Amino acid sequence: MAEELGYLLARNGFGIICGGHGGIATPLAAGVTRGGGRICGISLPKSRYPSRNAKISPEITEAVQVNTLSERLEALASSNGYVVFTGGIGTLAEFAFIWHSLQIEGDFDRPIVFLSSSWSRFLATFKHNQMAKFKYYKHVYICEHVKDVAAIVTQDYSLKYDDPKKFFHKKCILFDLDGTLVESLEEQFVKSCENVGYFFPLADVLASFEKCGIRSSGDNNEVALYVNILKSLGLTATTAAEIAEPLCAKSGQLPDVYSDAAEVLHYFKHNGFSTGVVSSRSSLQVNDILSAHNLSDLVDICCAPHQHDMQQLCSVLEDSGFPKDAVIYVGDKLKDDYLSSRAINLDAILLDRHLTYLGDDHAFKIRSLKELKYFIQPLHA
């Protein structure tokens, strides 16, 4: 796997930095060399660390020796992306150092890719114990296959979806608005809480919003409802009351659009697909959001089914000339979007930007809307 990854990344113009001492470095260097690339090994002096008697791999094209472990980690952290194989405490330390360094820098935009599902339980524990801010999980990926890693790093998802059996042949792409094209009320809530020093996993917030009767419509923004949300997340009544009002005011603002939304809508619109949005917001709110983000001309159908009524949604689609087998639904909630769609035999894709559904391996999941372009083909009449 290391050799194949080195080859694919080298062929795509990437230089590689690694530890250089045997182990993963040897096959990785062989793959980089075969791909015509360069690989740098960051080594430690044997005199300073006598127990590290492994030699530098002979296929390393450049060897850099540093005096301390901290210097080595600093050099590794200077990369544009990171791939974490299975390993021991040293690998864990390198990952922790890199993620910590990137958080100090701010809202980094570099992928950290774990090449093995064995990391899933570790990351699930990481999230459950709120050991990193919500916004950073969108840069973390878990992959089983080398070509998936290469697809993420190069952003060429054709590598990942090169099997014709994975293709969907459709005529209409239907997007859930909140959480898929624009930030949901729950996501805005999590970010606002982090800004005042409170950290909640998105999955817990989703459950609390549902429990307290707040959907992502943004219609219910009374302070009392936000107090109930915060109390259900474990805050005292006094603390909840103190921060509910500013959070409530923040939630009433126009939601941000995701960076991949416009690009993907343009792609499908200009390649013969019809596109639509589904939202629990009022039609007026939906139109305001689409207009504010210059998306109105890219959307053909807008639907606001009552309480995520999928049968009502199917009726709207059929009235618009789109039977179920011509439509694929893309949403960010496992129950309301993916499972509800599948229950009525509507093909669906779960967008999991923030590893919210880390433990669910059954849903067809993607991390970016950009992936859609590579496995949805037009349905020709």
C-alpha positions in Angstrom: 0.0 0.0 0.0 2.8 2.4 0.8 4.5 1.7 -2.5 1.3 2.2 -4.5 0.6 5.5 -2.6 4.1 6.8 -3.2 3.7 6.0 -6.9 0.3 7.7 -7.3 1.4 10.9 -5.4 4.7 11.1 -7.3 2.8 10.8 -10.6 0.6 13.7 -9.6 3.6 15.9 -8.9 3.8 15.7 -5.1 7.0 15.5 -3.2 7.0 13.3 -0.2 8.4 13.8 3.3 8.8 10.8 5.7 10.9 9.6 8.6 13.3 7.8 6.2 14.2 4.9 8.6 13.0 1.6 7.1 9.4 0.6 7.9 6.9 2.4 5.7 9.6 4.6 4.3 11.3 1.8 2.3 8.3 0.8 0.1 7.1 4.4 0.0 10.4 5.5 -1.4 10.3 2.7 -4.0 6.9 3.9 -5.2 8.0 7.5 -5.4 11.1 6.5 -7.4 9.0 4.4 -9.8 6.7 7.4 -10.2 9.6 9.7 -11.0 9.2 11.8 -7.9 11.4 12.9 -5.0 11.2 11.8 -1.4 12.9 13.4 1.6 13.8 11.5 4.8 14.0 13.5 8.1 16.4 11.4 10.2 17.8 11.6 13.7 21.5 11.2 14.5 22.4 7.7 15.8 24.8 9.2 18.3 22.0 11.1 20.0 19.5 8.2 19.7 21.6 5.0 19.8 18.6 2.7 20.0 17.4 3.9 16.6 19.8 1.8 14.5 17.7 1.6 11.3 19.5 2.9 8.2 18.1 5.5 5.8 16.3 3.8 3.0 18.6 3.7 -0.1 15.9 5.0 -2.4 15.4 8.2 -0.4 16.4 11.0 -2.8 17.2 13.5 -0.1 18.2 12.9 3.5 18.0 15.7 6.1 19.4 15.2 9.6 18.0 17.1 12.6 19.2 17.1 16.1 16.0 16.7 18.1 12.6 15.0 17.8 10.9 18.4 18.0 12.8 19.6 14.9 11.8 16.4 13.1 8.2 16.9 13.9 8.4 20.6 12.8 9.8 19.5 9.4 7.0 16.9 9.0 4.3 19.4 9.9 5.4 21.8 7.1 3.6 19.6 4.5 0.5 20.4 2.5 -1.2 17.2 3.6 -0.6 14.2 5.8 -1.2 10.4 5.4 -1.3 8.3 8.6 -0.7 4.6 8.2 -1.3 2.1 11.0 1.4 2.3 13.6 2.3 2.7 17.2 2.7 5.4 19.8 5.2 7.2 17.5 2.6 7.5 14.8 0.0 8.7 17.3 2.5 11.3 18.6 3.2 12.6 15.1 -0.5 12.9 14.3 -1.2 14.7 17.6 1.7 17.1 17.1 0.6 17.9 13.5 -3.1 18.5 14.4 -2.1 20.6 17.4 0.2 22.7 15.2 -2.4 23.3 12.6 -5.0 24.3 15.2 -2.6 26.9 16.6 -2.2 28.3 13.1 -6.0 28.7 12.7 -8.5 27.2 10.4 -6.2 25.1 8.3 -7.1 23.7 4.9 -4.9 20.6 4.7 -6.1 17.0 4.6 -5.2 14.5 7.3 -5.9 11.0 5.9 -5.9 7.8 8.0 -5.2 4.8 5.8 -7.0 2.1 7.8 -10.4 1.8 9.4 -8.6 0.7 12.5 -8.3 4.4 13.3 -12.1 4.8 13.4 -12.6 3.9 17.1 -9.7 6.2 18.1 -11.3 9.1 16.2 -14.7 8.3 17.6 -13.3 8.5 21.1 -11.5 11.7 20.1 -14.8 13.3 19.0 -16.9 11.9 21.9 -14.5 13.5 24.4 -14.5 16.8 22.5 -10.7 16.8 22.1 -10.8 19.1 19.1 -13.0 21.8 17.7 -15.9 20.8 15.4 -14.6 22.8 12.4 -11.4 20.7 12.2 -13.0 17.4 11.5 -13.9 18.4 8.0 -10.2 18.0 7.1 -9.9 14.5 8.6 -10.5 11.4 6.5 -10.5 7.6 7.0 -9.8 5.4 4.0 -9.4 1.7 3.3 -7.9 2.0 -0.1 -4.8 3.8 -1.5 -6.7 5.2 -4.5 -9.1 6.9 -2.1 -6.2 8.6 -0.3 -4.8 9.7 -3.6 -8.2 11.0 -4.7 -8.5 13.2 -1.5 -5.0 14.5 -1.7 -5.1 15.3 -5.5 -8.9 16.2 -5.4 -9.2 14.0 -8.5 -12.1 11.7 -7.4 -12.0 9.8 -10.7 -9.4 7.7 -9.0 -11.9 6.8 -6.3 -14.9 6.2 -8.5 -13.3 4.3 -11.5 -15.6 1.2 -11.2 -18.7 1.4 -13.5 -20.7 -0.6 -11.0 -20.6 2.4 -8.7 -22.3 4.7 -11.2 -25.7 6.2 -10.7 -27.6 7.0 -13.9 -30.0 9.9 -13.0 -31.8 12.8 -14.5 -32.4 15.0 -11.4 -30.1 15.7 -8.4 -32.0 16.7 -5.3 -30.1 18.4 -2.5 -31.1 18.9 1.1 -30.5 22.7 1.6 -29.5 22.9 5.2 -26.2 21.1 5.9 -25.6 20.2 2.3 -25.6 23.5 0.3 -25.7 25.9 3.2 -24.8 25.5 6.9 -27.6 24.1 9.0 -28.9 25.8 12.1 -27.2 23.0 14.1 -23.8 23.7 12.6 -24.1 27.4 13.2 -25.0 26.6 16.8 -21.9 24.5 17.3 -19.6 27.1 15.8 -21.2 29.9 17.9 -20.8 27.8 21.1 -17.2 27.2 20.3 -16.6 31.0 19.9 -17.7 31.4 23.5 -15.7 28.4 24.8 -18.3 25.6 24.8 -17.6 22.4 22.7 -20.4 20.1 21.7 -20.2 17.2 19.1 -22.5 17.9 16.2 -24.3 14.5 16.7 -25.2 15.5 20.2 -26.5 18.9 19.0 -28.6 17.3 16.3 -30.2 15.0 18.9 -30.8 17.9 21.3 -32.5 20.0 18.6 -34.8 17.2 17.7 -35.5 16.5 21.4 -36.4 20.1 22.0 -38.5 20.5 18.9 -36.2 22.8 16.9 -35.8 21.9 13.3 -33.3 23.5 10.9 -35.9 25.9 9.6 -34.6 28.8 11.7 -38.2 29.8 12.4 -38.0 29.0 16.1 -35.4 31.3 17.6 -36.8 32.1 21.0 -34.2 32.3 23.8 -36.2 29.9 25.9 -35.8 27.2 23.3 -32.0 27.8 23.1 -31.9 27.5 26.9 -33.5 24.1 26.7 -31.0 23.0 24.0 -28.1 24.1 26.2 -29.5 22.4 29.3 -30.0 19.2 27.3 -26.4 19.4 26.4 -25.4 19.4 30.0 -25.1 23.1 31.0 -26.7 24.5 34.1 -29.8 26.6 33.8 -27.8 29.7 34.9 -25.0 29.2 32.3 -27.5 28.3 29.6 -29.5 31.5 30.2 -26.3 33.6 30.0 -25.3 32.5 26.6 -28.6 31.7 25.0 -29.5 35.2 23.9 -26.3 35.9 21.9 -26.5 32.4 20.3 -30.1 33.0 19.4 -29.2 36.3 17.7 -26.4 34.6 15.8 -28.7 31.9 14.5 -31.0 34.4 12.8 -28.3 35.5 10.4 -28.2 34.2 6.8 -26.4 30.9 6.7 -23.0 30.5 4.9 -22.9 28.5 1.7 -20.3 25.7 1.4 -17.4 26.3 -0.9 -18.2 23.3 -3.0 -21.9 24.0 -3.5 -21.9 26.5 -6.4 -19.3 24.6 -8.3 -21.3 21.4 -8.2 -24.6 23.0 -9.0 -23.0 24.7 -12.0 -21.5 21.4 -13.1 -24.8 19.4 -13.0 -26.8 22.3 -14.5 -24.5 22.6 -17.5 -24.3 18.9 -18.0 -28.0 18.3 -18.7 -29.2 17.5 -15.2 -32.1 19.2 -13.4 -31.4 20.2 -9.8 -33.6 20.8 -6.8 -33.5 21.7 -3.2 -35.5 20.3 -0.2 -35.8 22.4 2.9 -37.9 22.6 6.1 -37.6 26.4 5.7 -40.4 28.5 4.2 -40.3 29.1 0.5 -39.6 32.8 1.1 -36.6 31.9 3.2 -35.3 29.4 0.7 -35.6 31.9 -2.1 -33.8 34.6 0.0 -30.9 32.2 0.7 -30.5 31.1 -2.9 -30.7 34.6 -4.2 -28.2 36.0 -1.6 -25.7 33.3 -2.7 -26.4 33.7 -6.5 -27.7 30.1 -6.7 -31.3 30.8 -7.9 -30.6 30.2 -11.6 -29.0 26.9 -10.8 -32.0 25.4 -9.1 -35.1 24.1 -11.0 -37.2 22.7 -8.2 -37.8 23.8 -4.6 -39.8 21.7 -2.2 -40.7 22.1 1.5 -42.3 18.8 2.5 -44.1 18.8 5.9 -42.0 17.1 8.6 -39.7 15.5 5.9 -42.7 13.7 4.3 -41.0 11.7 1.6 -44.2 10.6 0.0 -45.1 14.3 -0.4 -41.7 14.9 -1.9 -42.2 12.1 -4.4 -45.5 13.6 -5.5 -43.8 17.0 -6.2 -41.1 15.3 -8.2 -43.5 13.2 -10.3 -45.6 16.3 -10.9 -42.4 17.9 -12.2 -41.7 15.0 -14.5 -39.2 13.2 -12.4 -40.1 9.6 -11.3 -38.2 8.1 -8.4 -35.8 6.1 -10.5 -34.6 9.3 -12.2 -33.7 11.1 -9.0 -31.0 10.8 -6.5 -31.2 12.6 -3.1 -28.2 14.1 -1.3 -28.6 15.0 2.3 -26.5 15.3 5.5 -28.8 13.6 8.1 -28.8 9.8 8.4 -32.4 9.4 9.5 -34.3 12.3 7.9 -32.4 12.2 4.6 -30.7 8.9 3.8 -32.8 6.3 5.6 -36.1 8.1 4.9 -35.3 8.2 1.2 -34.2 4.6 1.1 -37.4 3.5 2.8 -39.4 4.7 -0.2 -36.9 3.2 -2.7 -35.4 6.6 -3.6 -31.7 6.4 -4.2 -29.8 8.5 -1.7 -26.3 9.6 -0.7 -25.2 10.7 2.8 -22.9 13.8 2.9 -20.9 13.5 6.1 -18.6 16.5 6.1 -17.7 16.4 9.8 -17.4 12.6 10.5 -20.8 12.9 12.3 -21.7 9.3 11.3 -18.2 7.8 11.9 -19.5 4.5 13.2 -22.0 3.9 10.4 -20.5 1.8 7.6 -23.7 0.9 5.7 -24.8 4.2 4.2 -23.3 5.4 0.9 -21.3 8.3 2.3 -19.2 11.1 0.7 -17.2 13.9 2.4 -17.5 16.5 -0.4 -20.1 17.4 -3.0 -17.2 17.4 -5.5 -17.3 13.6 -5.4 -20.7 13.6 -7.0 -19.4 14.6 -10.4 -17.5 11.4 -10.7 -20.1 8.7 -10.2 -23.5 10.3 -11.3 -24.0 9.9 -15.0 -26.9 11.4 -17.0 -30.0 9.2 -17.5 -30.8 9.3 -21.3 -34.4 8.8 -22.3 
